[in-house]
Amino acid sequence: MFIEIESREQQSQQLEKNEQQQKRILELIKKIEELEKTMTNSVSNSEQVIENSSLLTRSTKLPSTSS
């Protein structure tokens, strides 16, 4: 009888531990997705800045001086 009770307690503890791990995993997945979004936006913004700067460079070239 005592062994049964102990076994149930262990099962209950294990279940609780599993639930906590699942919650933690879900939290981490959410954070990873947020980071991926941020990185994607950052890369996109960087590409836009590079594109804009190349446009600026093209439009602001000094006229060549002929001697």
N, CA, C and O of each residue as an XYZ file, in Angstrom:
268
protein
N       0.829     -1.202      0.000
C       0.000      0.000      0.000
C       0.867      1.257      0.000
O       0.636      2.183     -0.778
N       1.864      1.277      0.880
C       2.755      2.438      0.963
C       3.490      2.648     -0.359
O       3.702      3.778     -0.799
N       3.866      1.557     -0.967
C       4.587      1.637     -2.249
C       3.685      2.253     -3.314
O       4.147      3.051     -4.129
N       2.421      1.895     -3.313
C       1.472      2.471     -4.277
C       1.374      3.986     -4.114
O       1.417      4.730     -5.093
N       1.244      4.425     -2.886
C       1.122      5.861     -2.606
C       2.386      6.576     -3.061
O       2.314      7.629     -3.696
N       3.536      6.012     -2.739
C       4.806      6.614     -3.131
C       4.907      6.684     -4.650
O       5.362      7.680     -5.213
N       4.480      5.626     -5.290
C       4.527      5.578     -6.748
C       3.630      6.657     -7.348
O       4.017      7.323     -8.309
N       2.452      6.830     -6.794
C       1.535      7.870     -7.277
C       2.144      9.256     -7.086
O       2.042     10.116     -7.960
N       2.774      9.458     -5.939
C       3.411     10.751     -5.684
C       4.513     11.006     -6.707
O       4.653     12.111     -7.231
N       5.281      9.977     -6.975
C       6.356     10.120     -7.961
C       5.782     10.433     -9.337
O       6.303     11.281    -10.062
N       4.711      9.743     -9.686
C       4.070     10.000    -10.979
C       3.559     11.430    -11.041
O       3.715     12.121    -12.048
N       2.949     11.857     -9.954
C       2.414     13.215     -9.901
C       3.541     14.234    -10.040
O       3.414     15.213    -10.775
N       4.638     14.000     -9.334
C       5.789     14.904     -9.427
C       6.359     14.906    -10.845
O       6.723     15.950    -11.386
N       6.424     13.733    -11.420
C       6.962     13.625    -12.778
C       6.069     14.369    -13.773
O       6.556     15.067    -14.662
N       4.762     14.208    -13.610
C       3.816     14.919    -14.470
C       3.991     16.423    -14.344
O       4.009     17.145    -15.342
N       4.118     16.880    -13.121
C       4.292     18.315    -12.885
C       5.592     18.801    -13.531
O       5.636     19.857    -14.161
N       6.624     18.019    -13.362
C       7.922     18.370    -13.954
C       7.802     18.441    -15.479
O       8.322     19.362    -16.109
N       7.120     17.472    -16.053
C       6.925     17.456    -17.507
C       6.152     18.682    -17.979
O       6.491     19.293    -18.992
N       5.110     19.031    -17.230
C       4.310     20.207    -17.588
C       5.160     21.472    -17.541
O       5.064     22.323    -18.425
N       5.990     21.591    -16.512
C       6.868     22.760    -16.404
C       7.844     22.807    -17.579
O       8.105     23.872    -18.139
N       8.374     21.650    -17.942
C       9.307     21.598    -19.073
C       8.603     21.993    -20.365
O       9.165     22.716    -21.187
N       7.382     21.523    -20.540
C       6.627     21.880    -21.744
C       6.380     23.384    -21.805
O       6.517     24.000    -22.862
N       6.015     23.971    -20.669
C       5.803     25.421    -20.621
C       7.085     26.140    -21.008
O       7.068     27.082    -21.801
N       8.193     25.689    -20.441
C       9.488     26.322    -20.711
C       9.834     26.202    -22.198
O      10.320     27.154    -22.809
N       9.586     25.050    -22.759
C       9.864     24.836    -24.185
C       9.030     25.787    -25.033
O       9.539     26.390    -25.977
N       7.759     25.920    -24.701
C       6.888     26.830    -25.446
C       7.367     28.273    -25.324
O       7.345     29.023    -26.301
N       7.799     28.662    -24.125
C       8.329     30.021    -23.933
C       9.554     30.231    -24.820
O       9.693     31.267    -25.471
N      10.432     29.244    -24.835
C      11.656     29.366    -25.629
C      11.346     29.426    -27.120
O      11.973     30.186    -27.858
N      10.386     28.633    -27.558
C       9.994     28.659    -28.970
C       9.485     30.049    -29.333
O       9.821     30.583    -30.390
N       8.670     30.633    -28.450
C       8.153     31.984    -28.681
C       9.298     32.981    -28.814
O       9.310     33.815    -29.719
N      10.261     32.884    -27.897
C      11.401     33.804    -27.924
C      12.198     33.632    -29.210
O      12.631     34.615    -29.813
N      12.389     32.399    -29.625
C      13.133     32.134    -30.865
C      12.408     32.755    -32.046
O      13.033     33.374    -32.907
N      11.086     32.590    -32.091
C      10.308     33.167    -33.192
C      10.418     34.687    -33.197
O      10.529     35.301    -34.258
N      10.386     35.297    -32.004
C      10.530     36.753    -31.919
C      11.902     37.179    -32.427
O      12.028     38.161    -33.158
N      12.927     36.428    -32.032
C      14.287     36.743    -32.484
C      14.408     36.611    -33.996
O      15.033     37.444    -34.653
N      13.803     35.557    -34.545
C      13.849     35.368    -36.002
C      13.197     36.551    -36.708
O      13.713     37.050    -37.709
N      12.056     36.995    -36.177
C      11.371     38.151    -36.759
C      12.267     39.376    -36.712
O      12.429     40.090    -37.702
N      12.847     39.602    -35.538
C      13.717     40.764    -35.353
C      14.892     40.708    -36.313
O      15.246     41.713    -36.929
N      15.495     39.534    -36.440
C      16.648     39.396    -37.338
C      16.236     39.627    -38.786
O      16.948     40.292    -39.539
N      15.106     39.088    -39.167
C      14.615     39.269    -40.530
C      14.388     40.746    -40.809
O      14.783     41.259    -41.856
N      13.750     41.424    -39.866
C      13.520     42.858    -40.023
C      14.835     43.613    -40.087
O      14.991     44.545    -40.876
N      15.768     43.210    -39.261
C      17.061     43.883    -39.220
C      17.791     43.723    -40.553
O      18.333     44.687    -41.092
N      17.799     42.504    -41.077
C      18.454     42.253    -42.364
C      17.756     43.046    -43.456
O      18.405     43.653    -44.308
N      16.442     43.035    -43.424
C      15.667     43.775    -44.414
C      16.001     45.262    -44.346
O      16.202     45.907    -45.375
N      16.060     45.796    -43.137
C      16.398     47.208    -42.963
C      17.813     47.489    -43.443
O      18.060     48.511    -44.083
N      18.736     46.599    -43.143
C      20.126     46.781    -43.575
C      20.203     46.813    -45.096
O      20.890     47.650    -45.681
N      19.490     45.890    -45.722
C      19.506     45.846    -47.187
C      18.933     47.140    -47.757
O      19.424     47.664    -48.758
N      17.905     47.640    -47.115
C      17.292     48.882    -47.588
C      18.269     50.049    -47.431
O      18.380     50.897    -48.316
N      18.970     50.083    -46.309
C      19.945     51.150    -46.081
C      21.043     51.075    -47.130
O      21.451     52.098    -47.681
N      21.522     49.869    -47.406
C      22.579     49.698    -48.414
C      22.070     50.161    -49.776
O      22.768     50.866    -50.505
N      20.853     49.759    -50.106
C      20.274     50.151    -51.389
C      20.146     51.672    -51.473
O      20.507     52.280    -52.481
N      19.634     52.274    -50.414
C      19.478     53.731    -50.391
C      20.824     54.433    -50.485
O      20.953     55.443    -51.177
N      21.811     53.912    -49.803
C      23.110     54.579    -49.833
C      23.728     54.463    -51.220
O      24.408     55.386    -51.672
N      23.504     53.349    -51.898
C      24.055     53.228    -53.249
C      23.322     54.177    -54.198
O      23.927     54.732    -55.115
N      22.033     54.359    -53.976
C      21.288     55.334    -54.786
C      21.822     56.741    -54.532
O      22.018     57.528    -55.457
N      22.048     57.032    -53.269
C      22.585     58.350    -52.916
C      23.951     58.557    -53.558
O      24.242     59.621    -54.105
N      24.766     57.543    -53.483
C      26.110     57.649    -54.048
C      26.030     57.918    -55.543
O      26.751     58.762    -56.075
N      25.152     57.197    -56.207
C      25.007     57.392    -57.658
C      24.532     58.801    -57.992
O      24.998     59.409    -58.955
N      23.610     59.312    -57.197
C      23.024     60.610    -57.539
C      23.894     61.784    -57.092
O      23.687     62.913    -57.536
N      24.857     61.527    -56.222
C      25.667     62.650    -55.727
C      27.099     62.610    -56.242
O      27.980     63.258    -55.675
N      27.335     61.871    -57.289
C      28.696     61.825    -57.835
C      29.088     63.207    -58.338
O      28.303     63.924    -58.959
N      30.305     63.537    -58.050
C      30.804     64.836    -58.509
C      31.039     64.788    -60.009
O      31.460     63.760    -60.538
N      30.778     65.857    -60.679
C      31.045     65.866    -62.121
C      32.552     65.739    -62.346
O      33.356     66.315    -61.614
N      32.900     65.003    -63.333
C      34.335     64.812    -63.578
C      34.933     66.104    -64.113
O      34.326     66.804    -64.923
N      36.103     66.392    -63.654
C      36.764     67.625    -64.122
C      37.709     67.266    -65.253
O      38.548     66.376    -65.111
N      37.576     67.939    -66.349
C      38.464     67.644    -67.471
C      39.550     68.706    -67.525
O      39.297     69.901    -67.374
N      40.751     68.232    -67.743
C      41.842     69.210    -67.766
C      42.245     69.594    -69.154
O      43.151     70.408    -69.330
